[in-house]
Amino acid sequence: MTSLSTSTTGAGKSAAPLNPDKAIRIQRANEYPHEVWFFLACLIALVAVSRLLSFDPEKSSSHSKAVVNFRNLPLALVNIFRVVAFRFTLDFGSYSLNLTEVVLTLMYMAALFTWTFINTTNVSGGKFDVSYWSNRAGALIASQIPLITALGTKNNIITFITGVSYEKLNYLHRMAARVVFVLVWVHAGTKVTDELEQTWLRCGILAASSLTSLCIISVRPVRSRAYEFFFYTHLVLVLLFLVGVYRHSEEFSYQTYVWPSFVIWGVDRIVRVFRLVVFNHSYFGFGSGAGTALDATTELLTPKCVRLTLKRPPHFKWAPGQVAYLITPGVSSLPFESHPFTIASYDSQITSSAASTDSDLNSTPTISSYWKELVFLINVQEGFTKRLGDIAAMKGSVKVYIDGPYGCSHNSNLHDTIVLIAGGTGVSHTVPILLDTIEGVQNGKSACKRVTFIWCIRDFRNINWISSVLAKALSITPDSLKVDVRIFVTGSNVPDLGYELPEATPSTSSNFPSLSSLAPFRMMQGRPSLATLLQEEAEETRGGSMWVTVCGSRSIANAVRKGLQFPVAGPSMLLRGGATVSLHVESFGYA
């Protein structure tokens, strides 16, 4: 195990004069972390400025396909960037990274390893002197810990500066931690010592071991199959790592890089606790209805889906597509264990007026909850969701704290065409956007003329998850908005009914016939050809703007990305009057 020299920082550890090599090592070990942070600050600022200067979607000039209009050249260049940066992916088994993520990873690796290994020739001319780069690696490791901590918190300054939501930053959190993990063993593996009686050295070993364990348990198979194990183990190992690296770096006066991590983590927790108290004050005995306002009802819609409905807390506002963390002490293994779920209902601005006077809407609690309350569609797997499914099977109620909302909001009012694509419980993301668009057109705030709603499900009975709210939404859609709903059943459990679902099917719910009788609704068997559907939608939107959002499995997301590459969203199409196409891919599953 190696460590920084006892006089690394020149902070008075020894009064003996420094030899030339040691003086150079000290200077560079102190300078290079600052230079790395300057590079990272410039990168963060570039992202922030790019988002600040990004313009709202403009309509391209519509004309004959044979005519090239160079006035659309700026939009064509923007589309090229979108396609190359976010829609081309590299697949590694079950992992998929877009080119932006790949470039950021390579840039970060290049920065850290370049500043670790440059200028390592000693005064005697010896190249790649281990004493130069091994201790310098330790200084760079300490300098990166605040960044890794910030990227892993839900309320952080990077999100505030750049506008990139925390779930998008979570990939960078894991990537930075893994790059630093390699650097840790570059630092630790250069020298083996038996001086383990020194506390600072034992703490360094503790920190290295904790980070190694963290990187092992944070791989996707562990996170997805044993999330609760990952959650608690991650918490313990992070604390061990931070304490260990703080004590280790304190020996060489580099603890000033580490202690801000405790502040960042603490601020995030304080903000979350404040939100919990504000949005769940009745649970703590404040105000009327104390102790009962947070009772959530549960319904087992199908063996693999629970609908949890919670009365809307006072002051709680959310945008379509955002998520909230649910804390259910009666279901979770530990009292304050939290789980993120997308809010499937819509925060309607007309609830108190138009919606409240709609007798049909108010007569059906299931329908009205999607406009007035918090609704979550929860996929039943193991652990927490399995226990919740058992409660829902008995139609039980649970106490729920709510923390949020988190995630980015979407301004869909500026687009001519909106395409909503979901798989399974990913429909929790697309249903609120559909309701928001319909209301926006009703009150004149949205310019949208066409919405295509695509949902892939394995069992045709899963339509009952949203059948009532979907039927109501279609029935109140204004004439100026065309809504096309297409349900694709990919499993074998589907009635042999052909292309269109008829008025009634014995196995459907009572709400289902009213939905299938609506003209915009179609149910089909098999997987959709998303590339063909997207090409058709882009052709229908010539001269306008089209926004596509997808929330589903990796295969669905990749199919949408490929469908919106060249030539559908290419420069040649746009120069000839094609649609400007924007794409949002929502994470599906565990972060």
N, C-alpha and C positions, 0 to 999 in steps of 0.2 A: 504494500500500500504506500503510495507516495503522498506527499503533502507539500504545501508551500514552505519555502525556507523560512526559518524562524525570524529572519530579518527582511522578509519580502517587501513589506510596505515602508520600511525605513522609519517606523513610528517609535523608535527608541528601544527596540528589543535588545540591541547590542550597541555598545559605544565603539566597537572596533571598526576601523576603516573598511569600506567595502572594496572588494576586488573589482576590476573593470567588468568582468562578465556578470557579476551579481548586480552591479549598478544598472547595467543595461536591462537585465531581466526584470528588475523592480520597476524601472520606468515603463517598459512595454506592458508588463502585467497590469499596471495602473491605467495606462492610456487605452489599450485595445478594447476593454469593455465599453468605454465611453464612445469609441468609434463605431462599435457594433450598434450601440443604442442610437447613435446619430443616423446610421443607415436604416434601422428599423423605424425610427421616427419619421424619416423622409418617406418610407414606404406607406406608413399609416396615413400621413398627410396626403400622399398621392391618391389613396383610395377615397379619403374624405372629400378632396377637391373634385375628383371624378364624379362622385355621387352628387355633389353640390351643383356641378355644372351640367349634369345630365338633364336633357330637355324632355318635356312631355311628348308623347307620340304625336307625330304630325302625319297628316294625310299626304300621300304621294299624289302626284298629278296623274289622273287616270286618262289613258289614251290607248290607241291601237298597240297591240303587242309587238308589232313590227317596228314601232317608232321608239327610239332611245331618247329619253328626256334627261339631260344632264343636270337639271335642277334638283333631281332626286339623288344626286351623287352623295351629299352628306348623309342622307338616310341609308344609302347603300353601304357606305363605310361603317356606319354604326351597326348595321346588320351583319357585316363581315366579322366585326369584333365579337358580337354576341354569339355567332355560330362557332367561331374558332375557340373562343375562351370558355364557353359554358356548355356547348352541345357536342363537342368531340370528346370522347371519353377513352380512357385506358382501363381495361378490365384485367384484374388479377384474381382469378378464381371467383369468389363471392364478393370481391371488392371492386368498386368502380370509382374512378377519379376523373373529374373533368380536367381540361388542360390548365385552367387557372389554378386548381389545387396542386397539380403536378409542378407548375412553374414556381409557385410559392414555396413548395417543399424544397425544390432544387436550389432556389435562391437562399433560403434559410440555411440549408446544409452548407452551401458554398460559402456563405458569410462566416458562419461559426468556424468551419474547418480552415478557411483561408486565414482568418485572424489567429487561429491556433498555431498554424504551421509556417507562416511567413516569418522572415527575418530570424531564422534560428541558427545562423552561423556565428560561432563564438569569436572572440578577439584573436584566437590562435589560428583561425581559418577553418576550424572543424565545422562541417556542414551538418545540419539537422541535429544539433546538440539537444539531447533529451532534457537537460536541465532547463532549457529555454521554453520548450513547448509543453512539458508535462505540468509545471506549476501554473503556466499561463492558462492552461485548460481549466484549472480549478477556479481561477478568477472569472473566466467567461461563464462557467457553470453558475456561479453565484449570481452573476449579473442577469441571467435569464429567468431566474425563479419568479420574480414579480410578473413578468410577461406571461409565463405559463399559468400562474395563479389567476391573473385577470381574465385570460381567455377561457378559463373553466368556470367563472362565476356568471350568474344570471343578470346581475346589475353591475356593469363594469364600464369604465371610461372609454374603452375602445369602441363599444357599441354606441356610446353617446357621441363620440367624435365622427365615426364612419357611417353610422346608421345601419351597420350590418348586425342582424339579430344574433343573440347568443347561441342559438342552435347551429347557425352557420359557422360561428367561430369555434364550435366544439371540435371540428376536425383539426383546426390549427392548434388547439390546445393539446390534442393527442399527438399530433405530428411534432410539435416543439418539444414535448416531453420525451418522445422517443429519440429525437436527435440529441438532446441533452443526455439521455441515458447512454448513448454511444460515447459521448464526450466524457461522461463520468468514468467509464472504464478505460478510456485513453489516459485520463488523469490518474486513476487508481492502479492501473496495471503496469505502470512503468518501473515500479520498484517494490520489492517485497521486503518487509521489515518484521522483526520480532519484538519491536518496542510497543507492544499492545497495552502496556500498563498506563500509557498516557490517555487521559480522558478525551482529548480532542481527536486523537486518532481512532479510538473506539467509536466515537460519534460519527466520524467520517465513514467508517465501515457500516454503521447502522444506516446512515443515509443512503449509501450505495446499494445496500441490500434491499432497503424499502423501495427505492425507485425501480430496481430490477423486478421485484415482486409485483409492483404496480403495472409495469409494462406487460407482464405475463397475464395478469388477470383482466387487463383492459382490452384484450383482443375480442373481436366481435362475437365469436361463438360463446364465450363466457358471459358477455354482457347480455346477449339475447336469451340464453338458456338458463342462466342463474343470475338474474338481475339483482335480486335482493342480496345474494352473497357478494356480488361485485360492489354494490352500493356501500355496505357496511365495511367491507375489507378495504375499499378505496379510501373511506374516511379515516380509518385507523392508520393505514400506511402513509397517507399524506401527512398526518400529524407527526408521525415518527420521522418522516423524511425532513420536514421543515425544522423540527427541533434538532435533529442530528446535524443537518447542514449548517444551521445557525451556530451551534456550539463549535463545530469544526472550523468554520470560517472566522469565528470570533478570535481564534488564536492568532490570526494573521490580519486582523482589522478589516476583513471583508464582510462583516456582518451587516454593514450598512446597505448592502444589496439585498439582504435576506429579510430583515425585519419589515419592510413594506408589504411583504406577502401576507403577514399576519393582519396588517391594517386593511388590505384589500379584501381578504376573506371576512374580516370582522364587519366591514362596512356593508358587504353583501348580505350578511346574516342580519344586521340591524335593519336594513331596508326590508328584508323579507318578513322579519318579526313585526315591523311597523305595519306592513300591509295586512298581515294576519290579524292584528288587533283591530285595524280600521274596518276591514271587510267582514270580520267575524266577531264583532264586539258583543253581540247577543250571547255568544257562547261563553263569554267571560262574565256574564251577569249584568251587562250594561244595557239599559234601555228595555223597552217592552218586548215580551216574547222571549225573554232570556232562556236559553237552553233548548228552545224548540225550533227556532228559525232555521237552524242548520240541519234539520232532519231531511235527508234526501231519500226519495223513493227509488226503488229498484224494480226493474222488469227484466225477466229473462226472455228476450224476444225470440231467440233461437238458442240451441245448445251452446253456441260459441259467441253470443253477443248479449251484453247487458246494457240496457238503457238506464242511466242514472240521471234523475231529474232533481234539481236543487232550486229552492226559491232564491230568486235574485237578491244578493245582499245589497243594502243601501250603498250608494256611491260607486258601485262596481260597474265599470264600463269596459267594453271590449269591441274589437273590430273583427270582421269576418276572417277566419283562418287563424286566429290566435289560439294559444293554448293556456291552460291553467294547471297548476299543481294541486292535487287533491290529497289531503291528509285525513285519513280515516282511522282514528285510534282503535275502534272496535274491530277493524279488519286487518290492519297492518301488524307486522310482527313487533314493531316498536312504536310507541305513541306518536312520534313526529316523523315517521317515514312518509315521504311524499312521492307521488307518481304523476307524470305529465300526461294530459289527455287534451285533444283538440276540442274546443267548444263547438258543438254541433248546432247550436241555436243562434239566433240572430238578435242583436241588440237594436230592436226597432225603434225609430224615432217617432213613429206614429201610433205607438201602442195605446197611448192615452186618448187618442181621438178616433181615428178611423178603425183601428183594430179593435178598440174596446166597444165600438158600436156594432161590430159585426157579430150578429147573434150566432151564426154558424160557427164562427171561429171560437167564440167563448163557450159554446155548448159542448165542445169536445176538448177536454183537458189536454189530451195528447197533442192536438194541433196547436192550441194556444200556447203551450209551453215552449214551442220553437220560436215564438215571438216575444214571450214575456219572462221566461225563466232560463236557467242554465241547464242544458241538456248535453250529456256525454254518451257516446256509443263506444263501449269498451269491449275489446276482443278478449275472450276468455282463453287464457293459457294456463300457466302454472302459478303457484305462489299466491300473491295478492289477488290477481284477477280470478283465480280458481275459487278462492274463499269468497270473493264478492259474488261470483256466479252461484255458489251454494246459497247465499243469502237471497239473491234475486229469485232463485227457484221457489222460495217460500214467500216471495213478494214482501220481503222485510224492508225495513228502513235502517239507515245508518247515519251516524253523526259525521259531518264533513266540515273540515276547515278548507278554505280556498285561498290560494296564493297565486297572484297573477294580475292581469294577463301578461303573457310573454309572446314574443314573436313579432314579425313585421306586419304592418297593415297594408292593404292593397287598395289603391285608387283605381277602380275599374270603370269610373264614370267617363273616361276620355276615349274609350275604345269603341269602335263600331261593332266588332264581333268578339265574343268571349267564348272560349272553349274550355269546359270544365271536365277533367278526366280523373276518375278515381277507381281504386280497386279495394274491395272489402270495406273495412271501417275507415278507409281514406275518404269516404263520402262525408265524414264529419267536417272535412275541410272545404268541400265544394258546395254543400247545401247552403251554408250561411252566405256564401258569395252569390249564389243564385237568388236567394231572398233579398239580399242587399241590392242586386241589380234591378230586380222587379220593382222594389220600392223607389230606387233612384229614378227609374223611368216614369213611375207614377207621379212623383213630385217634381219632375222636370230637371233634376240634377244630373241625370245620366244621358249620354248621347248614344248609348248602346242600341243597336237595332236587331241584333241576332245573338242568341245564346244556344250553344249546343252542349248538352249535359250527357256525358258518357260515363257509365258505371259498369264495372266488371265484377260479377259475383259468381261464386261457385255453385250456390244452390238458389233456385228461383224463389224459394220462400224467404230469402233474405231481403226481398223487396219490401217486406213488411216492416223493416227497420225504419223506413222513411215514407211508406206509401201514403199515409194520411197527410203529412205536411207537403209532400210533392203534389198530391192531388189538389190541395188547397192553393198552393202556389200557382199551379197552372190555371186554376179557375179564376184567379184574380189578376192574371197577366194582362196588361193593357194591349190594345190592338196594335199599337205601334212597335211592339216588341215581339219578335218571333222566337219562340222557345222550342227546341227540338230535343226530346229526351230519348236516349237509346240505352237500353239495359242489355248487357251481354252476359249470358249464363255460360260459364266456361266448364262447369262440372257436368256429370252425367245425369244428375237429378233435375231434369227439366221435362215438363209435359210435351208430348209430341203434337205441337200445335202449329207448326210451320213458322212463317216469318212474323206474322202479327199475332199478338195474344188476343183472343176473343173477349167478348163482354164478360163472361163468367167462366170460372174454373172451379170445380168442386173443392180443390185443396187450397184455394186462395182465401184471404181474410175478407171480412165484410167491406173493408175500405178499398180492396183491390179492384173490384169491378168499376168503381167510380173513377179510379185512376186509368184503367185500361180503356175506358170509354172516351178519354180525351184524345183528340186528334194528334197532338204532338208526341204521344207516348208510343214507343215501340220496344218490344222485347225480342231478342234474337239469341239463338244458341251458337256457341263457339266463340273463339277469340276474335276481337275486332282487328281489322287491318288499319292500325292507327295512322300509318304513313299515308294511306289512301284517303282516309277521312280528313286528315289535316290538310292535305293537298286540295281537297274539294272545298274546305272552309276558306283556305287562303284565296282560292279562285273566286269564291263568292264575295270576298272582301277587297277586290281589286280597287286601288285608289284610296283605301282606308287603312285603319290600324286593327290588328288582331292580337288579342292577349290570350295565352294558353297557360293554364295552371294544372298541375298534375300532382296527385298524392296517391301513391300506391307502392307496389313492390318494385324492386330494382329493375326487373324485366320490363314493367310498364313504363317506368321513368326513362329507361334507355331507349325504348321503342319510340317514345315521344321525342326525345332528343334527336334520334336519327331521322324521324319524320320531318323535323324542322331544320335540317341541315340544307346543303345545296342540293337541288336548285330551288326548292320551295321558298326558302328565305335568303336566297343568294342575291348578289348585287345585280346580276343581269335581269332577274325577275323584277326587282324593284325599279330599275332604270326604265323598264317597259311598263310601268304603272302598276306593279304588283303591290300586295299589302305589306306594310311594315309589321313584323311579327316579334312579339315579346314573349318570353317563356319564364315561368316560375315553377321550380321543382321543390315541393315540400317534402321534408324528411319523413320517412314512414318507418315506424318501428323504433328500436332503441338507438340512441345517439352514439 
